[in-house]
Amino acid sequence: MIWTISGCVIRSATGFCWSKIPLPLKGSRRGLQDMSAVSPALNERKEGKQKGQKQAGPVGSMRLLIRFMAGQRSVFTMAGLMLIFAAATAVLAPLLVAYVINYLSVRLTQIDGKAVAPPLSPMAMLGLPDLVNPDFDTIAIVTIGIIVLTMINSLGDSLAEIYLARGGRRLGYNLRVGLYSHLQRLSLAFHDQRRTGDILTRVTSDVAALEDFIISSLSDITGSILLIGFILIAMLRYQWQVAVVAAIIIPVMALVSNYFTTRIKSASKKLRASEGELASAAQEMLTSIRVIQTYGLGSYEQEMFADQSQKAMDSALEAAGLQARFSWVVSVMGAFSTAAVIWVAVYLIFRDPLLGGIGLLTAFIKYIQDMFKPTKRIIQEWNTLAKLYASLERIADLLDRKPAVQDLPGAVDAPPFKGHIEFRNVSFAYAPNPASQKSGKNEPPRLALKGLSFEVGVGQVLAIVGHTGAGKSTIVQLLPRLYDPSDGQILFDGHDIREFKLDSLRAQMSMVLQETILFSGSVVENVAYGRTDATWGEIIAAAKQANAHEFIERMPERYYTLLGERGANLSGGQRQRIAIARAFIRNTPILILDEPSTGLDAESTELVLNALRVLMKGKTTIIISHDLNLIRSADTIVVIKQGEVEQIGNHESLLEAGGLYANLYMKQYGYKDQKQALQAEAIYSGREMLAETGKEMIMETSVEDLFADLARSPSMLSKLPALATAFDPEIMKQTLQRVLFGKDNNTSSSYYIETCTPGKAIYLPENVCNMQYSLKVKDPNSGELFKTIVNARLFPDAMACENFWRESLTPLSAKVRGRPEVEPFVTTSAVLEDLNMTISVYPIDGLLPTLLDATDRERMKNLFSETLPEVLSGSFELENVKPEVVHYGRYRRCVLRYVLEGKEPESGEPMHLTLFGKVDSDSYGALSIPV
């Protein structure tokens, strides 16, 4: 066998030659900015706060609370009544104490040396006889009254707390669910320019702050305000002068409170914003932990997080300091108020001892203390109230946002789509970065798409190609109306997609993205996410079709295995196959694939692509991919450059036309010019065959010709009686099914040959006929059809047939055992005695024994690692070798195409290298030249 390397011939014992396609290309990895760096200008004018729009104030916050109190107003009303009841009973207790003090003081004193008539006992006041005596009855009734009032007061407080807890939890529930629902309706324009952590704190922490305030603080604040009101009423009832003195302090307190409240609220607002930034930083760190640890930037991230924590701590300390100063001022004012009340009350008592005496003075002092205790309690809760106000503003700000993309008036449910898609003069613009707007830079909207027009027919495949940032992902985001175009129309089956309701439109699309999103939960829940009413059988079938069933069955709990956050306990390929299973079970007429194989290893890529090919059947498919292997068979390829259509055509026409697509193709596969690329493409597609040896007279004809001539020729039938049977597809299908997969074998009998197509035949002078059968076999696990080749040789007698099988095929069968490509077969080579025919499964070929080694991935990887200049020089790190059949002649020749996958050692960028090899039975490979 001969090796040809860049024109240099190296002889080898394997009977193989190969020629290299030079100039490997560094692969490009699509950045996240393609999908996420979006801040839509035209949409943002509709979604979000307009310039000059009024911010949520107290009225707006109250309106927000009333809106979400639906069904709970009676609960809050009952809580208010209980608090009124508790405050009223709290005012009565000091009056009972005042009565006892006055009663006793009158009983024990005289006025101007004269005995004073004792006051009436409670029984006498009611016109009832004494139970024991007036003194005993008075003390007993007053003490019992105090106990009863205290019990009633406590009961009112407890019931109020129960009602407030019920109402607070329900209000929090309504708010959380409402926010969650609203966030799902907000279009991608909003989410792309908001930090996730900030939104999370609004849905969780801000709502929790409202819940905690209602449950823990509202009772204290409302009860305290009611108590102050009832105390002032009681003072007015008995000594209005004292009440006026006590009331004077209220406006002073209001001024002081307003001074501190404004500052506490500002500090609290900064604190809530800092907490949102802190949550965003923590969330970003946790979701990016692999990158942080890989790059060894933990200390840098820790420093950034410490800065955010410092800002939050500074805001918290500022609020705490203001609250402490506020509390001190209130305490001092309370002391002055108490002193003033005492002076006024004593003065009044000295003027007229019968106004109320010592008991009323005692009650007033108690009232003043009771007024300032709740006031201090209010002050203590003021920081909480300020935080709550900031939280309500943030919640209201979120709920005030209107979706930029929503159902238009008159929108209808979409009918079942056939799948015709048309872009008609579509343009789309992104807004400038919000950060630059805040800094005063007025950047114009960035036009991402400019007048795009193209269409894809029902059931066809359209591929979108272009450099990173050209606008490819923007196109697929317009299809499910994640954004709306700023100009032009997108038509499904001739109808503008804006005519349909969003949910019904999106229900007829499936998407498989580069970044697979899996949810916390079991495997079965993630697969069934594509259609929540799917049956168990449909879930299993979808997993098999997606090549996921096998690895799922190996998991600890199989389909009920719980996945980590975002499927972290799965490989990239496994996550992608579950996403494909989700698309299978959804079974929509429109399929969108956005870089579905990027970042996967070679084995995972092959499994994913096989599943995608099955998924795409019968569906209108739009593919975005940098991998031209995935899109070369597309019906239409649209080449995008800077948001405009640069080229439209199929793979062959675009390659021949030159331009951007041809340049991308040449760079990816390392071709130095268009001519070289076209030559390689011709070999790959089979349009140009390498010359046959010419050493022997070889007759090659089609199946039809054989039936017309050879199979019916008495001369041929006398030499090869089984020739006609060998070309009967149905008979050979049944025969090969029985021999290759075992009629009674329980482990593999379920493999089923769907089609058996006899290929061309070569009749040799020694009365031997070489044939090939192309089989399509159904895999029982995945339900997928895979193709394989069976080599066959017809002999004139049984002895020659037996000798060829024993000497040429049996050793190869032993050698190939364990290779994945022959795993489904019970037998890899056999003698069909009735036909005098030998059969062998590819890559077993008795005439090309070295084909076995030439298709061994590991062997060829080692061989290329030892011979390729790029590998030896260290400029290319080889990771995987994928051999593909280009042309498999039926006589001593097979042309192979090798796709070498690897990366550049320094940058880690993916690289591809393409080579062609030819397996020959003799030294004919020495005649090959570099392609």
Secondary structure, DSSP 8 states (H G I E B T S, - for coil): -EEEETTEEEE-TT-EEEEEEEEEEE-----THHHH----HHHHTTSS--TT-----HHHHHHHHHHHTTTTHHHHHHHHHHHHHHHHHHHHHHHHHHHHHHHHHHHH-EETTEE------HHHHTT---SS-HHHHHHHHHHHHHHHHHHHHHHHHHHHHHHHHHHHHHHHHHHHHHHHHHHHHS-HHHHHTS-HHHHHHIIIIIHHHHHHIIIIIHHHHHHHHHHHHHHHHHHHHH-HHHHHHHHHHHHHHHHHHHHHHHHHHHHHHHHHHHHHHHHHHHHHHHHTHHHHHHHT-HHHHHHHHHHHHHHHHHHHHHHHHHHHHHHHHHHHHHHHHHHHHHHHHHHHHHH-GGGSHHHHHHHHHHHHHHHHHHHHHHHHHHHHHHHHHHHHHHHHHHHT---SS---TT-B--------EEEEEEEEEE---HHHHHTT-----EEEEEEEEEEE-TT-EEEEEESTTSSHHHHHHHTTTSS--SEEEEEETTEEGGGB-HHHHHTTEEEEESS----SEEHHHHHGGG-TT--HHHHHHHHHHTT-HHHHHTSTTGGG-EE-GGGTTS-HHHHHHHHHHHHHHH--SEEEEESTTTT--HHHHHHHHHHHHHHHTTSEEEEE-S-HHHHTT-SEEEEEETTEEEEEE-HHHHHHH-SHHHHHHHHHHT-SSHHHHHHHHHHHHTSS------SS--EEE-HHHHHHTGGG-HHHHHH-TTHHHHT-HHHHHHHHHHHHHTTT-TTTTT-EEEEEEE--EEEETTTEEEEEEEEEEE-TTT--EEEEEEEEEE-SSHHHHHHHIIIIIHHHHHHHTT-GGGTT-S-SEEEETTTTEEEEETT--TT-TTHHHHT-HHHHHHHHHHH-HHHHHTS-EEEEEEEEEEEE-SSSEEEEEEEEEEE-TTT--EEEEEEEEEEESSGGGGG----
